[in-house]
Structure formats: C-alpha cells, structure tokens
C-alpha cells in the first residue's frame, strides 16, 4: 500500500486535544442553558466523547491506504469487511487512468448546475449508456445517490399521491418522502400481506382517496442483506394500479446474469417503472442515477429541486463510472468471484454459530443485539486485525445491533479465513458464540 505520510500531521505538529480538555473547551464555550437554546441538544450530547474515552468509538476511522481486501488504519494493516466495493474496482488501474484522463481534459469541477454551465458531454454519454444497460428509455445522473433519492421521490409524489415503503428502506428514500408532498405509509419488512392491506384499504376501503400510488423498495436491503420480494410487489402494483420504484444501490453489478440488478434477477425488467442507483458501490465512483421512461425522467430533470440546485457531477467521477460500466458488461468473472467469496463468508459465519439474519446477498450481517456488546465485538475484531463496521441505532432498531460484514471480488481465501478466525476468537471471548 502506498505511503501517505506526507499527508499526515507530524506527531509534534498535532494538537494534543484529549477527551478531557475537549470537554473543558466545551464547558468554556457553553452558554447559559437555563433558557431555551437551539444548541442545547448539542451541548448535552456526550455519547461519542464517552465512547472515544473508552476506546470503543468505531466511526470516522481514518483510512490511510487501501489495497484489495486490506486497509491501513493508524499505521496498522487490517483486513477490511463492510465496504460496498463489491466488484473490487476502486483500485482498478483502468478506472484510475480513465479518471486521470478526464481530469486532464475537464479539470476538477463543473462549477455549475446541469441547467447552466454544468452539463458536459460525459453526462450525456453516461446517461445514454446507463439507459441502454438497464433496458430503459432514459437515465439521469446526480451528484450523489442520496440526491437521486431526494430528487426522484420529491418531484413525483404530489399532494394527492401515496408512497408505500418497506420499513427497512434506506434513509435516503425516507428523506425523499419527507421532502415530497405525498402521504407516506409503511408496511412490515418484505410482508406482502401487509402491503396489500394498505393498498386495498386505500383503493376500496373506508380510507380510499384519489391520487396515484407508488411502491418504493430497496432491491437489496443494506442492513439485513435481504432481497425484495419483487415478484409479489409487481403483482400487487398491477392489481392496485400502482407504480414501482426500486432502489438498486446494492444490487446493480451484483444481481442478475448481466449485473443489471433485482429486476433482471427476477426477470421483471419490463415491470419496474424506475430504477434508482449509485456509482459509489459496484461502479467504483461517486454519484447516483435514475432510469425509466423518457417522459418521467424528463419531468424529474426539469422539476427536481435537489437536482436543479446542485453542482453537476465532475468529469473524472463520470469517467470512472463509465469505465466501471464497461467492466461490469464484459467481465462477468468478477461477479462470479464475488459470489464465491460471499458463499464462503456466509457459510463460515453460520458454522461458527452466528445469526446472519437470512441474508441473500454480499451483505452478511452478524447479529449481536445489545448495542454495547456490538461495540465491544468491534473493538475485539479490530485488535485481532479485522476492520469492521458496527450498525447501532438509529441505523437499526434498539437492541438489534449488528456487525455489518460484506465481501468483494478482491478478497483472497486467506482474507476470508482471517475474518472468520477473528470472529471465532472474539465471539468466544465475549460469550456471543460457543
């Protein structure tokens, strides 16, 4: 892995701020909270500093270098599990060269929105290629996947429309619903009877009302690793005259014979109205996109405030995504290697006695339950040379904390063996297994 020491502060130049003197500084800056103060919640928040003081704060870990299945943190080389680089393309030499070439031609930023000076030829090429790849009429790119969710849902869900959400949908979808004027209704995770109950009541029952209906679901759920029950969702959408939107952030590049995601996996590409996605996972870049009918995408393009008032995606990120798309389309062996690694990790965790929550994807959650125990397991794994990502509330429900593991095509057998060995030792040490 490359040496990044030139980008680090020297030991002598780093400010010596401990948890205690950071708290002392906060005390000096703290206003009189005896009256109402919008900042009072911030000054009362101590959980993160308490975790830092205890040495169990797992977030904002600074990665100094990365290579394949390894990362360097605080000068220590660790096996990484939990990243979304499913096809292992973020270090691919071809993608890095494509980004360099675009950087040389277009510079570091578009410096404007797509409406004004921000549309480059790269945008048109990438959108055309994505539409063709996903078998849709049109596509539109966004500067982040989160912005794509905000843009699509807020522009399409009007005052008389109803959104039907799986309770485990990603937070960006929920924020898109909150930004819209539509009515949000949640059904139990992958529970098609509950979804039909809501649809039937709004169509034929006492709660029926005018307006459109849109069923919104993750394709692959980011915490549980479950795949959406798309065949039944599509059947219910046809029965109750609803549209279907699938957020395939964790599925495109991963599911389907050609990597086109959940709809291809089920053979339902013609039955899904809109596909949302991101470049930050299988496409080794940054940004987001939506694909669907031309008229619908054109409406989003001309009405979605998060899209209109955001600076355009830079050329180097689009060039990286384009090259990654070339690889996804022509090198299925990466997907084959990914799934080989996934099955090894899944079966290994289950053999150790861990509950992996019925995952069906490269996301392999290790159920812990207690929030503090999840942090303790994270610390033990870190000490054993494995870099993991715990998910605690609000990312999951209270007392349903997990260690969210995932694997990519670059992980070697010795990496997976190292992960499983660490989970065995740490789990037995803490009494979680064995």
N, C-alpha and C positions, 0 to 999 in steps of 0.2 A: 504493500500500500504506500501511496505517495507521502512524502514528508511535508506536513503543513505547518511546521514550526514557525515559519516566517509570518504566519497569520495569527499566532498566539502571542499574548502579552507575556513578557518575561516574568519570572517569579518576583523580581524586585519591583516591577512596574505595576503589578496587580494590586488594586486597593484591598487592604486587609479588612474586609467587612464581614464580621461574624454575625450569626443569628442574633446574639445579644445586642451588639452595638447597632445592628439594623433596627431592632426593636426600640433601642434608645433614641435613634434618629426619628423613628415614627412617633414616639412619645413627644419629642420636641415639636414636631410639625402638627400634632393632633390639635384640632380646635376644641372649643368647649361643646361637648355633645349633649349638654343639658337641654339645648334647644334642638328643634328639628334640623337635620343636616343631610343633604343628599349623599354625602360621603360617609355617613356613619357606618353603613354596612361594610365599607372597605376597611375602615379602621378597626372594626370588630372582627375582621376575618383573620384568624391565626392558624388555620389548619395546615396551610402549606409550610409556614415557618416552623411549626411544630414537627412536621414530617422531615424537614431538612435537618433540624436539630437532632432528630432521632436516627438520621441516616437512611430513611425509607421514603424519600421523595423520588418517585420514578419518572417524573415528567420533565420535559425540557432538557433531556440529557444531550450534551453536545457531542455530536459525532465528528471526529477529526478526519477520518478517512473511511472509505468503504471499497470493498473488492469482492465480488461474487457473494458468497454466503457469510462474509466476515465484515465487521466494522471495528474501528478503533475509538474507544471512549476513555478519556483520562489516561491516555498512553497505553491502555490495555487492549489487546486484540480479543474480540469476542465473537462467538457465533451469533448471527442475528436471526431472530424469528419474530414475525409480526409485521414485517414490511409488506407493502402491496405491490412490489416489483415482481409480479407473478411470472413473467417470462424471462426475468433476469436481464432486461435490455438496457438498464440505466447506465451500464458501463460498456455497452457495445461500441466498438471503435467506429463502426459505420454511422451510427446515430450521432456520436460526438463530432464526427467530421462534417456531417450534414449541418449540424448546428453552427459549427465554426464558419462554414461557407456562407450561411445565411447572415451570420453576424457581420462578416466582411462586406456583404452586399447592402444590408439594410440597417446596420447599427444595432444599438441595444434596446430601442423602444420605438413604438409608433407615434408616441407623444400626442395622441388624439383618439377620439372615439371612432367607431366604424362609420358613423354618419358623416363625419367631417374628413379629417386627413388620415384616418387610421386604417382604411381598407387597403391592403396590399394584395398583389397577385397571389401570394401564398394563401390568403384567406379563401379566395375563390377556388384554387386548386384543391386545397384540403377539404373544403366543404363538398365539392363535386366528388372527390374520391370517397369520402365517408358515405355519402348518399348511395353511391354505387355499391360499396362494400356491404352496407346494411339493407340493400334492396328497397330503398325508399326514394321518393321523388326528389327530395331536397334535404339539405342539412344546414345548420348554422352553428358557428363556433362561439365560445365565450371565453373570457379571460380566466375563469376558474369554474370548476364543476359546480361549486356552490352557487355561483351567479347564474349558471344554466338553470338550476332548480328554481331559484327565485324568479327568473325571467319567464320561464315557461308557465309555471303554475299561476303566478300573479297576473299574467296577461290573458290567460284563458278562462280562469274561474271568475265569473261575474257575480253580481249580487243575487241572481236567482239560481245559480248553479250549486251543485253539491259535490263535494270531494269525499271519496270513500278510501280511507287509509288503513293499511295494515298497521297495527300498533307498534311493530318493530321497524317501521320505515326509518330511513336515515333522517337526522336532524335537519338537513338542508331542505328536504321535502316539506317538513313541518313548517319551517320558516317561510317557504314559498307560499304555503297555505295561509299563514298568518298575514302575509303581505297582500293576499288577494282579498276580494270581497265575497268569496264563496263561503258556503257553510261546510265545516269540516266534521266528518263523522268517522269514528274509528271502530274497526272490527278486530276481534281477537286474532292473534298471530296465526296466519295460514288456516283460519277457521272459515270455511266456505259457507257453512250453515249460518254463521253469524253475519257474514257479508250479505247473504241472501235475505236474511231477516230485515236488515236495514234497507236494502233495495226494494223489497216487496212493500214494506211499510210506506216508503216514500212514493211508491208508484200507485199502489192500490189501497193503502190503509188510511187511517184517520189523519196521519201526518203527511199525506201526499201533497205535493206542491209543484207548481210549474218550474221549468228550468231544466238545464242539462245535467247529466250525471257523468262523472269521471272517476274510474277506479285507478288508484295510484299505488304502485307496489315496487319495492326493491326486487330486482331479479334474483340476486344473491344477497342475503341479509348479512350486514357487515359484522355483527356480533355473534350470531348463532351459526353462521355458515349454511343455513337452510336455503333451499331453492324455492322460489314462489310456486304455488300451485297454479301455474298459468293456464293449463287446460280448463280447469273449472272456473277461473276468473273470466276467461274468454267466453265460456258458455253462459255464464251469468250476465256478462255485458251484452251479449246478443239477446238474451231473454228479456232484459230490462232496458234495452236501448241506451247503453252507457258506452262511453269511450274508455280505452285502456292506455295508460301511460306506465312504462316500465323504466325504472332507473337501473341501468345495467352496468353501473360503475365497476362492480366486482365480477362481471360475467363476460363482457366483451374481451376477446383474446383468450378466454379460459373455457367457456362452454360452447358446445356445438362442433360439428365436424370441421367447420371452417373458422371457428372462433368468433362467430357473429353474435353469440350470447344466448340468453334464455329463450328467446323466441325461436331461434334455429334449433336449439337443444330439444324443444318440444315439437318442432315442425309447424310453428304457428306464426311465421313471419308476416303473413298477409293479414293476420287478425289482431296485431298490436298496432295501435294508431301512432304512438310516439315512443321513441327510444331516447332516453337521456343517457349520457355517458361522460367519461372523463379521460383526459390524457395522462393523468398522474399515476396510473397503475400499469396496465399492460403496455401502454404506449410510451412509457419512459419519458414523459414530458410534464407540462403543466397546462391546464385549461380544461374546457368542457365543450359539449356539443349536444344538439338535439337533431333527430332525423325523423321525417314524416312526410305527409302530403305537402306539396308546394304551397298551397293556399294557407295552410295552418302555419307553416314555418315563416311564410312571408308576413303573416299577421304578427307573429312574435317579433320578427325583425323590425317592424315599424311601430310597435306599441309598447314593448317591454322596457320599462324604465331602468332596471338593473343592467340591461344590455346597452341601451342608448347612451347612458350617462357614465359609462366605464371606458377607460382607455383600452384600445384594442390589444389583442394577444400579439406579442413580439414575434418577429420572423423566425428567430432561432428556435423558439419553442414549437412553432408550426413545422419547421423543417425536421425537427426531431420526431414529431408525431407522424409526419409523412413517411419518413424512413422506417419508423417502427411499424406502420401500417403495411409497407412493402414486405417486411419480415413476417408479420402475422399471416399475410396472404400466401407466402411462398415457403415458409419453413415450419410445417406442422410438427416436426420433430421436437421443437421446443415445448409445444403443448403436451406432446406425448411424454416427454421427460418430466414436465411439471406434474402430471397426474401420477406417474410412477412414484415420484417423491411424496406426493400427497398421500397416497395409499400406504406408504411405508410409515409416515408420521402418524396417520390416523390409527392404523392397526397397532403401532407401538404404544401410543398413549393409552389405548383401550386395554392392551395386555398388561400395562402397569396398574390398571385399576382406576384410571381417571375417567370421569364422565365428560364426554366431548359433545354432549347435547344433541346428538343425532346429526352432526354436520354432514353435508353432502358436497362440500367444496374445499378449495385450498385453505379456507379459514377454519382452523381447528381450535375451538375454544376449550380451555381446560377449566372446568367448573370448580370454584373454591367456595363461594358462598359469602363467608364473613369478609368484610372489607379489609380489616386489619390483617387477617390471615393472608389475603391476596397480596398485600404489600410485603408481608414477611416472606412469602414464597418468591416474589420478585427479587428481594434482596438476596436470598439464598442462591437463586439461579445466577444472579449477577456475580456473586462470589465464586460460583462454580464455572464461570466463563461463558455464560449464555445471556445475551441481551434480549429481553422480552418486553412486552407491553401489557401491563395490567389494565383492565377496564373495570372501573368502580363507578358508583353513582356520581353524576347523572347519566353516564353513558349506558349503564344498565340499571335495573331496578334495585332497591335496597336489599342487601343480603343475597344478591345474586351475582357477586363479583366473579370475574374470570381472569385468567391469563390468556390473552388472545394470541395464539400462535398462528403462523402461516409459513408457507414454504414456497420456494421458487425453483425455476428450472436450473439455476446455477448451484444449488446446494448439492454437495457431493455426499456419498454414503457416509463418510466419516463425520460430516457436519450433522447429519440426522442422528447418527449414533451418539454424538456428543450431546445433542439436545435431549435425547431420551435418557441417557445416563444421568444428566444433571437433574432432570425431572424426577427420576427414581430416587436419587440421593436426597434431594431437597424435600420431596413428598414424604419420605420415610422419616426424615429428621423432624419435620413439623407434625407428623401424625396424620397427614392427609390421606396417605395410602399405606398399605402394608400393616 
